[in-house]
């Protein structure tokens, strides 16, 4: 009896299992709370949809109306989102339009007391090199430390920075047979200066003891950058071969480079370990650049920081990796602030008849009047005499017979040799032009003699005296500048001249940015020329046109129009 009832139950159990499996496979039993939550995020609630379906069913509508309504709702939401995005985009454009120009070209309020100079020096050369530092150092205004390898004797009131003794670097490996171990010590001067704990510091300025800084221009350059960010600012070498041998991404310490305070802190945390990883590098600058590369900070180039400078004649400006006479380089300085001079003790004085220190002190007379314009080139032409005139403000005026294009005058004349003496002119990292072999095209030089400020005219008046040297014989019939004894150059102080474009000047400024009339004041035993700056190349076309009318195109290259090639 029991077995028969059991046999009747088994088919029903099998049937129940089949029904459950069918329901499971059709997903009718898988409506979970999670599914309900997911459905609730759609544009139409499930319950509302059911009610709407029921109402539509009662009204005799079809189920397709629900789908149409859902699609229209989704399309409407997309349209609303698109309108909101367009509105946000318009608001962003309005904010950009309302942003003042001063804010777009923001300059930071960096001052001289925010900058600390870290100067690498040698005790063996200190007695000579300290005279260079005295030229540019401003007691009680500039801040910094000179780092020596050992103690030196000296007076406390010499007008010099504080002197520090570098830490021992014998624990670091150095395997370069061509260099010197002092590179390890010099590479750490920024870190050692940071560890002094000076307050209110934004920038560390690295330099050598024979580096002369134009401190006002240092402030102007660094004010362009946000000191709260990582910045490694400097310049590569003027020698292409030098840059290839070391790196185009490396700032040369002799020419000076700046490191922002946050970057200096990060450098101090890892520099000792970094130095150990590069025992085969030559100097301090490439070690610094190697650490910057590990920190992911590229070099920010500024044209005013210049590298190696070694020459055999009169000039020194910036730190050029060349030998020879630097007149061609200094007489064609671009419109950018001069920041540093370097390698001063291996060149001749920058002014004739003076020693090196005296010549630098003489240059500083012009620097004090308008440091932002020092040595920047202006070009003009004498319409009547057909002379080309190049003014390196505060330094030298050159007069050349004939009409030379501004493009050529802006190129430095190759009065110098490359740092690697076997290299030719293609080894320079800048454009140059050859020295003319025509004696009639030799430049007549007028060096800055004195400068003063005229408060009535609100202008700087500089007197440039001719460097007396016997001119070579010239068979040209045009007048010779050798009869001129001095040139008077007048200009308004304009510390931001390098920062502005000519189109941004006011109307009265634009009028002065033309070639000024040259005035010759003849007096017994004195011929003087007056030039009014700023002057530019606006009159070149007019002068050339007059020249062609006078002489015709034939024979111009042999007589007046100077055009050097190669």
C-alpha positions as CSV (number, residue, x, y, z in Angstrom):
1,X,0.0,0.0,0.0
2,X,2.8,2.4,0.9
3,X,4.8,1.5,-2.1
4,X,1.9,2.2,-4.5
5,X,1.3,5.7,-3.0
6,X,5.0,6.4,-3.4
7,X,4.9,5.3,-7.0
8,X,2.0,7.8,-7.6
9,X,4.0,10.8,-6.0
10,X,7.1,10.3,-8.1
11,X,5.6,11.4,-11.5
12,X,4.2,14.5,-9.8
13,X,7.6,15.4,-8.4
14,X,9.2,14.9,-11.9
15,X,6.4,17.1,-13.4
16,X,7.0,19.8,-10.7
17,X,10.8,19.8,-11.4
18,X,10.1,20.2,-15.1
19,X,7.8,23.2,-14.5
20,X,10.4,24.8,-12.2
21,X,13.2,24.3,-14.8
22,X,11.0,25.9,-17.4
23,X,10.2,28.9,-15.3
24,X,13.9,29.3,-14.4
25,X,15.0,29.1,-18.0
26,X,12.5,31.8,-19.0
27,X,14.0,34.2,-16.2
28,X,10.6,34.6,-14.6
29,X,12.0,33.8,-11.2
30,X,15.1,36.1,-11.4
31,X,13.5,39.5,-10.7
32,X,15.7,40.5,-7.8
33,X,15.9,43.7,-5.8
34,X,19.1,44.5,-7.7
35,X,17.3,44.3,-11.0
36,X,14.6,46.6,-9.6
37,X,17.2,49.1,-8.5
38,X,18.8,49.0,-11.9
39,X,15.5,49.6,-13.6
40,X,14.7,52.5,-11.3
41,X,17.6,54.4,-12.8
42,X,15.9,54.5,-16.2
43,X,14.0,57.5,-17.3
44,X,10.6,55.8,-16.6
45,X,9.9,54.0,-13.3
46,X,8.7,50.4,-13.7
47,X,5.7,50.9,-11.6
48,X,4.8,54.0,-13.5
49,X,5.2,52.1,-16.8
50,X,2.9,49.3,-15.5
51,X,0.3,51.8,-14.5
52,X,0.6,53.6,-17.9
53,X,0.3,50.3,-19.7
54,X,-2.8,49.4,-17.7
55,X,-4.3,52.8,-18.4
56,X,-3.5,52.6,-22.1
57,X,-4.8,49.0,-22.1
58,X,-8.1,50.3,-20.5
59,X,-8.2,53.0,-23.2
60,X,-7.7,50.4,-25.9
61,X,-4.2,51.6,-26.8
62,X,-1.4,49.3,-27.9
63,X,1.8,48.5,-26.1
64,X,3.8,50.2,-28.8
65,X,2.8,53.6,-27.5
66,X,4.9,52.9,-24.4
67,X,8.0,52.3,-26.5
68,X,7.4,55.5,-28.5
69,X,7.0,57.5,-25.3
70,X,10.2,56.1,-23.8
71,X,12.2,56.8,-26.9
72,X,10.9,60.4,-27.0
73,X,11.8,60.9,-23.3
74,X,15.3,59.6,-23.9
75,X,15.7,61.9,-27.0
76,X,14.5,64.8,-24.9
77,X,17.0,64.1,-22.2
78,X,19.8,64.0,-24.8
79,X,18.7,67.3,-26.2
80,X,18.7,68.9,-22.7
81,X,22.3,67.6,-22.0
82,X,23.4,69.0,-25.4
83,X,22.0,72.4,-24.6
84,X,23.7,72.4,-21.1
85,X,27.1,71.5,-22.7
86,X,26.7,74.3,-25.2
87,X,25.8,76.8,-22.4
88,X,28.9,75.7,-20.4
89,X,31.1,76.2,-23.5
90,X,29.7,79.7,-24.1
91,X,30.3,80.6,-20.4
92,X,34.0,79.4,-20.7
93,X,34.4,81.5,-23.8
94,X,33.0,84.6,-22.1
95,X,35.4,84.1,-19.1
96,X,38.3,83.9,-21.5
97,X,37.2,87.1,-23.3
98,X,36.8,88.9,-20.0
99,X,40.3,87.9,-18.7
100,X,42.5,91.0,-18.7
101,X,45.6,91.1,-20.8
102,X,47.7,91.8,-17.7
103,X,46.5,88.5,-16.2
104,X,47.2,86.5,-19.4
105,X,50.8,87.8,-19.5
106,X,51.2,87.6,-15.7
107,X,54.5,88.5,-14.2
108,X,55.3,87.5,-10.7
109,X,56.4,90.0,-8.1
110,X,59.9,88.6,-7.7
111,X,62.4,91.1,-6.2
112,X,66.1,91.0,-5.6
113,X,65.8,89.9,-2.0
114,X,63.9,86.7,-3.2
115,X,67.0,85.5,-5.0
116,X,70.0,83.9,-3.4
117,X,73.3,83.6,-5.3
118,X,75.3,80.4,-4.9
119,X,78.8,81.1,-6.1
120,X,81.4,78.4,-6.7
121,X,85.0,79.6,-6.1
122,X,88.6,78.4,-5.6
123,X,90.9,79.5,-2.8
124,X,93.8,79.6,-5.2
125,X,92.2,82.2,-7.4
126,X,90.2,84.1,-4.7
127,X,92.4,87.1,-4.5
128,X,91.9,87.9,-8.2
129,X,88.4,86.6,-8.7
130,X,86.9,88.5,-5.7
131,X,87.5,91.8,-7.6
132,X,85.0,90.6,-10.2
133,X,82.4,89.9,-7.6
134,X,82.8,93.4,-6.1
135,X,81.8,94.9,-9.5
136,X,78.3,93.5,-9.4
137,X,77.6,92.7,-5.7
138,X,75.3,95.1,-3.9
139,X,76.0,95.0,-0.1
140,X,72.8,94.8,2.0
141,X,70.7,94.2,-1.1
142,X,71.9,91.0,-2.7
143,X,71.9,87.7,-0.8
144,X,74.3,84.8,-1.4
145,X,77.2,82.7,-0.4
146,X,80.6,82.1,-1.9
147,X,81.6,78.4,-1.5
148,X,85.4,77.8,-1.3
149,X,87.4,74.6,-0.9
150,X,89.2,76.0,2.2
151,X,89.5,79.1,4.4
152,X,91.0,82.3,3.1
153,X,92.1,85.5,4.8
154,X,90.2,88.7,4.1
155,X,88.6,91.7,5.6
156,X,85.1,91.7,6.9
157,X,84.1,95.0,5.2
158,X,85.2,94.2,1.6
159,X,81.7,94.4,0.2
160,X,81.6,90.7,-0.6
161,X,79.1,87.9,0.1
162,X,79.4,85.5,3.0
163,X,82.0,82.8,2.6
164,X,81.2,79.2,3.2
165,X,83.5,76.1,3.1
166,X,82.2,73.2,1.0
167,X,81.6,69.8,2.6
168,X,84.0,67.0,2.0
169,X,83.3,65.0,-1.2
170,X,85.9,62.2,-1.0
171,X,83.1,59.7,-0.5
172,X,81.8,60.3,-4.1
173,X,83.3,58.3,-7.0
174,X,85.0,60.2,-9.8
175,X,86.4,58.3,-12.8
176,X,86.8,60.9,-15.5
177,X,90.6,61.2,-16.3
178,X,90.2,64.5,-18.2
179,X,88.4,66.4,-15.5
180,X,88.9,67.4,-11.8
181,X,87.3,66.2,-8.6
182,X,86.4,69.8,-7.8
183,X,83.4,69.3,-10.1
184,X,81.8,67.2,-7.3
185,X,82.1,70.0,-4.8
186,X,80.9,72.7,-7.3
187,X,77.8,70.6,-8.3
188,X,76.6,70.7,-4.7
189,X,76.7,74.4,-4.0
190,X,73.0,74.9,-4.5
191,X,72.1,72.1,-2.1
192,X,74.6,73.5,0.5
193,X,73.1,76.9,0.1
194,X,69.6,75.5,0.6
195,X,70.6,73.8,3.8
196,X,71.5,77.1,5.3
197,X,67.8,77.6,5.9
198,X,67.5,81.2,4.5
199,X,64.0,82.7,4.7
200,X,61.8,84.1,1.9
201,X,63.8,82.5,-0.9
202,X,62.2,81.9,-4.3
203,X,65.2,81.3,-6.6
204,X,68.8,80.0,-6.3
205,X,71.2,81.6,-8.9
206,X,74.2,79.5,-9.6
207,X,77.5,81.0,-10.9
208,X,81.3,81.0,-10.8
209,X,83.6,83.4,-9.1
210,X,84.4,84.9,-12.5
211,X,80.8,85.4,-13.5
212,X,79.5,89.0,-13.5
213,X,75.7,89.2,-13.0
214,X,73.5,92.1,-14.2
215,X,71.4,91.7,-11.1
216,X,68.5,93.8,-12.3
217,X,68.2,91.8,-15.4
218,X,68.3,88.6,-13.4
219,X,65.2,89.8,-11.5
220,X,63.5,90.7,-14.8
221,X,64.1,87.3,-16.3
222,X,63.0,85.3,-13.2
223,X,59.9,87.4,-12.7
224,X,58.5,85.8,-15.9
225,X,58.3,82.4,-14.1
226,X,56.2,80.9,-11.3
227,X,58.6,80.3,-8.5
228,X,56.2,77.7,-7.0
229,X,56.8,75.3,-10.0
230,X,59.9,73.3,-10.9
231,X,62.2,75.5,-13.1
232,X,65.7,75.0,-14.3
233,X,66.6,78.1,-16.3
234,X,69.8,78.8,-18.2
235,X,71.4,78.5,-21.6
236,X,73.4,76.1,-23.6
237,X,76.8,76.9,-25.1
238,X,77.5,79.0,-28.1
239,X,79.7,76.2,-29.5
240,X,77.8,73.6,-31.4
241,X,80.6,71.1,-30.8
242,X,80.6,71.8,-27.1
243,X,76.8,71.1,-26.9
244,X,77.2,67.9,-28.9
245,X,80.0,66.7,-26.6
246,X,78.0,67.5,-23.4
247,X,74.3,68.2,-24.0
248,X,72.0,70.8,-25.6
249,X,69.7,70.1,-22.6
250,X,72.4,71.3,-20.1
251,X,72.7,74.8,-18.6
252,X,76.3,76.0,-18.2
253,X,77.0,77.1,-14.7
254,X,79.7,79.7,-15.7
255,X,77.1,81.5,-17.6
256,X,74.7,81.1,-14.7
257,X,71.5,79.1,-14.2
258,X,68.6,79.5,-11.9
259,X,66.7,76.8,-9.9
260,X,63.3,77.5,-8.2
261,X,63.1,76.8,-4.5
262,X,60.7,73.8,-4.7
263,X,63.1,72.2,-7.3
264,X,66.1,72.9,-5.1
265,X,64.4,71.1,-2.2
266,X,63.7,68.1,-4.3
267,X,67.2,68.1,-5.7
268,X,68.7,68.2,-2.1
269,X,66.8,65.0,-1.2
270,X,68.4,62.9,-4.0
271,X,71.5,64.7,-5.3
272,X,74.1,62.7,-3.3
273,X,72.6,59.4,-4.6
274,X,72.4,60.9,-8.1
275,X,76.0,61.9,-8.1
276,X,77.1,58.4,-7.2
277,X,75.3,57.1,-10.3
278,X,77.4,59.3,-12.7
279,X,81.1,58.9,-11.7
280,X,82.3,59.2,-15.4
281,X,80.9,62.7,-16.1
282,X,83.3,65.5,-16.7
283,X,82.1,68.5,-14.7
284,X,79.6,69.9,-12.4
285,X,77.1,71.2,-15.0
286,X,76.6,67.8,-16.6
287,X,76.1,66.2,-13.2
288,X,73.4,68.8,-12.4
289,X,71.7,68.2,-15.7
290,X,71.7,64.4,-15.1
291,X,69.9,64.9,-11.8
292,X,67.4,67.2,-13.5
293,X,66.7,64.5,-16.0
294,X,66.0,62.0,-13.3
295,X,63.6,64.5,-11.7
296,X,61.9,65.0,-15.1
297,X,62.7,68.8,-15.3
298,X,63.8,70.1,-18.7
299,X,66.0,73.1,-19.3
300,X,64.1,76.4,-19.8
301,X,66.3,78.4,-22.2
302,X,67.0,82.1,-21.7
303,X,69.2,83.9,-24.3
304,X,70.7,86.2,-21.7
305,X,72.6,83.4,-19.9
306,X,75.8,82.9,-21.9
307,X,78.5,80.3,-21.7
308,X,82.3,80.0,-22.2
309,X,84.1,83.2,-23.1
310,X,87.8,83.1,-24.0
311,X,89.3,85.6,-26.4
312,X,92.5,87.4,-27.2
313,X,91.4,91.0,-27.7
314,X,89.1,93.6,-26.3
315,X,85.7,92.2,-25.7
316,X,83.9,90.1,-23.2
317,X,80.2,89.7,-22.9
318,X,78.5,86.8,-21.7
319,X,80.1,83.4,-21.7
320,X,80.9,82.5,-25.2
321,X,82.6,79.2,-26.1
322,X,85.0,80.9,-28.5
323,X,88.5,82.3,-28.7
324,X,89.6,85.5,-30.4
325,X,88.2,89.1,-30.8
326,X,84.6,89.2,-29.6
327,X,83.8,92.5,-31.2
328,X,81.6,90.7,-33.7
329,X,79.6,89.1,-30.9
330,X,79.2,92.1,-28.6
331,X,78.4,94.5,-31.4
332,X,75.4,92.4,-32.5
333,X,73.8,91.6,-29.2
334,X,70.1,90.8,-29.7
335,X,67.2,92.6,-28.1
336,X,67.3,90.5,-24.9
337,X,68.6,91.4,-21.5
338,X,72.2,90.8,-20.9
339,X,72.4,88.6,-17.7
340,X,75.9,87.4,-17.2
341,X,79.5,87.8,-18.3
342,X,82.0,84.9,-17.8
343,X,85.6,83.8,-18.1
344,X,86.8,87.4,-17.6
345,X,90.4,86.6,-16.6
346,X,91.2,84.8,-19.9
347,X,90.2,87.7,-22.2
348,X,91.4,91.2,-22.8
349,X,89.6,94.1,-21.1
350,X,86.3,95.0,-22.8
351,X,87.3,98.6,-23.2
352,X,90.7,99.7,-24.5
353,X,93.3,101.4,-22.3
354,X,91.8,99.8,-19.1
355,X,92.4,96.7,-17.1
356,X,89.7,94.0,-16.7
357,X,88.2,95.3,-13.5
358,X,88.3,99.0,-14.6
359,X,86.6,98.1,-17.9
360,X,83.8,96.3,-16.0
361,X,83.4,99.2,-13.7
362,X,83.2,101.5,-16.7
363,X,80.5,99.3,-18.3
364,X,78.5,99.4,-15.1
365,X,78.0,103.2,-15.6
366,X,75.7,102.4,-18.5
367,X,74.2,99.4,-16.6
368,X,73.1,101.7,-13.8
369,X,71.4,104.1,-16.3
370,X,69.4,101.4,-18.1
371,X,70.4,97.8,-17.4
372,X,67.4,96.5,-19.5
373,X,68.9,97.9,-22.7
374,X,72.6,97.3,-22.1
375,X,74.4,96.2,-25.3
376,X,71.2,95.7,-27.2
377,X,71.7,96.5,-30.9
378,X,70.0,99.3,-32.8
379,X,70.5,99.9,-36.5
380,X,70.3,103.1,-38.6
381,X,71.5,104.6,-41.8
382,X,72.8,108.0,-42.9
383,X,70.8,108.9,-46.1
384,X,73.2,111.4,-47.4
385,X,76.6,109.8,-46.7
386,X,75.4,106.2,-47.3
387,X,76.7,104.9,-44.0
388,X,75.4,101.9,-42.0
389,X,75.4,102.5,-38.2
390,X,75.1,99.8,-35.5
391,X,74.7,100.9,-31.9
392,X,75.4,98.4,-29.1
393,X,73.9,100.6,-26.4
394,X,76.2,101.5,-23.5
395,X,79.2,99.8,-25.2
396,X,80.2,100.6,-28.8
397,X,79.0,102.3,-32.0
398,X,80.2,101.0,-35.4
399,X,80.0,103.0,-38.6
400,X,80.5,101.2,-41.9
401,X,80.7,102.8,-45.3
402,X,78.0,101.5,-47.7
403,X,74.5,100.2,-47.2
404,X,74.4,96.9,-45.4
405,X,71.1,95.2,-44.8
406,X,69.7,94.8,-41.3
407,X,69.7,91.0,-41.8
408,X,73.5,91.1,-42.2
409,X,74.2,93.6,-39.5
410,X,72.3,91.4,-37.0
411,X,74.7,88.6,-37.7
412,X,77.9,88.6,-35.6
413,X,81.1,89.1,-37.6
414,X,83.5,86.1,-37.3
415,X,86.2,88.0,-35.5
416,X,86.6,84.9,-33.2
417,X,87.5,81.3,-33.3
418,X,85.6,78.3,-32.0
419,X,86.4,76.8,-28.6
420,X,87.6,73.8,-30.5
421,X,90.2,75.6,-32.6
422,X,90.2,73.0,-35.4
423,X,86.5,73.6,-36.0
424,X,85.3,76.0,-38.7
425,X,82.4,78.5,-38.6
426,X,79.8,75.7,-39.0
427,X,80.6,74.6,-35.4
428,X,78.8,77.7,-34.0
429,X,75.3,77.4,-32.6
430,X,74.3,80.7,-34.2
431,X,74.5,82.4,-37.6
432,X,77.7,84.4,-38.4
433,X,79.1,86.4,-41.3
434,X,82.7,86.6,-42.5
435,X,85.1,89.4,-41.8
436,X,85.4,91.6,-44.9
437,X,88.6,91.7,-46.9
438,X,87.8,95.0,-48.4
439,X,89.6,97.8,-46.5
440,X,86.8,100.3,-47.4
441,X,84.3,98.2,-45.5
442,X,86.2,98.2,-42.2
443,X,84.0,99.4,-39.3
444,X,85.0,102.6,-37.4
445,X,84.7,102.0,-33.7
446,X,83.4,104.5,-31.1
447,X,83.5,103.2,-27.5
448,X,81.3,104.5,-24.7
449,X,83.2,107.3,-22.9
450,X,80.7,108.7,-20.4
451,X,77.0,108.7,-19.8
452,X,74.6,111.0,-17.9
453,X,70.9,111.5,-17.4
454,X,69.2,114.7,-18.5
455,X,66.2,115.3,-16.2
456,X,64.9,118.1,-18.4
457,X,64.7,116.0,-21.5
458,X,64.2,112.8,-19.5
459,X,66.8,111.0,-21.6
460,X,70.1,109.3,-21.2
461,X,72.9,111.0,-23.0
462,X,76.0,108.9,-23.8
463,X,79.2,110.1,-25.4
464,X,81.1,107.5,-27.6
465,X,84.7,108.3,-28.5
466,X,86.5,107.0,-31.6
467,X,89.1,104.3,-31.1
468,X,92.1,105.8,-32.7
469,X,93.7,103.5,-35.2
470,X,95.2,104.2,-38.6
471,X,92.5,103.3,-41.2
472,X,93.6,101.2,-44.2
473,X,93.8,102.9,-47.6
474,X,90.4,103.1,-49.3
475,X,89.9,104.3,-52.9
476,X,86.1,104.9,-52.5
477,X,85.0,108.4,-53.2
478,X,82.4,108.5,-50.4
479,X,83.1,110.3,-47.2
480,X,85.0,108.5,-44.5
481,X,83.9,108.4,-40.8
482,X,87.5,108.9,-39.7
483,X,86.9,112.6,-39.4
484,X,84.4,112.0,-36.6
485,X,85.8,112.2,-33.1
486,X,82.8,111.4,-31.0
487,X,79.1,110.3,-31.2
488,X,76.3,111.5,-28.9
489,X,73.6,108.8,-28.4
490,X,70.4,109.8,-26.6
491,X,67.6,107.5,-25.5
492,X,64.8,107.3,-23.0
493,X,65.2,104.9,-20.2
494,X,63.2,101.8,-21.2
495,X,63.9,98.8,-19.0
496,X,61.1,96.8,-20.7
497,X,62.1,97.5,-24.3
498,X,63.1,93.9,-24.8
499,X,59.7,92.7,-23.7
500,X,57.5,94.8,-26.0
501,X,56.8,94.4,-29.6
502,X,56.9,97.5,-31.8
503,X,53.2,97.2,-32.6
504,X,52.4,97.6,-28.9
505,X,54.0,101.0,-28.6
506,X,52.1,104.2,-28.2
507,X,51.9,106.7,-31.1
508,X,54.7,108.8,-29.7
509,X,56.8,105.7,-29.2
510,X,56.2,104.6,-32.8
511,X,57.5,108.0,-34.0
512,X,60.7,107.4,-32.2
513,X,61.1,103.9,-33.6
514,X,62.1,105.4,-37.0
515,X,65.5,106.3,-38.2
516,X,66.3,109.6,-36.7
517,X,68.0,112.5,-38.5
518,X,71.7,112.5,-37.9
519,X,73.1,115.8,-36.9
520,X,76.7,116.8,-37.5
521,X,78.0,119.6,-35.3
522,X,81.1,120.9,-36.8
523,X,83.5,122.8,-34.5
524,X,87.2,123.5,-34.5
525,X,89.1,120.2,-34.1
526,X,85.8,118.4,-33.3
527,X,83.3,116.6,-35.4
528,X,80.3,115.2,-33.5
529,X,77.4,113.1,-34.6
530,X,74.1,113.0,-32.6
531,X,71.9,109.9,-32.7
532,X,68.5,109.6,-31.0
533,X,67.5,106.2,-29.9
534,X,65.4,104.0,-30.1
535,X,66.3,103.7,-33.8
536,X,65.5,100.9,-36.0
537,X,65.8,99.8,-39.6
538,X,62.8,101.7,-41.0
539,X,65.0,103.9,-43.2
540,X,66.9,101.1,-44.9
541,X,64.6,100.9,-47.9
542,X,64.7,104.7,-48.4
543,X,68.5,104.8,-48.2
544,X,68.9,102.0,-50.6
545,X,66.4,103.6,-53.0
546,X,68.4,106.9,-53.0
547,X,71.6,105.0,-53.5
548,X,70.2,103.2,-56.6
549,X,68.9,106.5,-58.0
550,X,72.3,108.1,-57.5
551,X,74.6,105.3,-58.9
552,X,72.3,103.0,-60.8
553,X,72.2,99.3,-60.2
554,X,75.4,98.6,-62.2
555,X,78.5,98.7,-60.1
556,X,76.7,99.1,-56.7
557,X,78.3,96.0,-55.2
558,X,81.8,97.4,-55.9
559,X,81.1,100.8,-54.5
560,X,78.4,101.3,-51.9
561,X,76.0,98.5,-51.2
562,X,77.8,96.1,-48.8
563,X,76.6,92.5,-49.3
564,X,78.8,89.8,-47.7
565,X,78.2,86.2,-48.6
566,X,79.7,83.0,-47.0
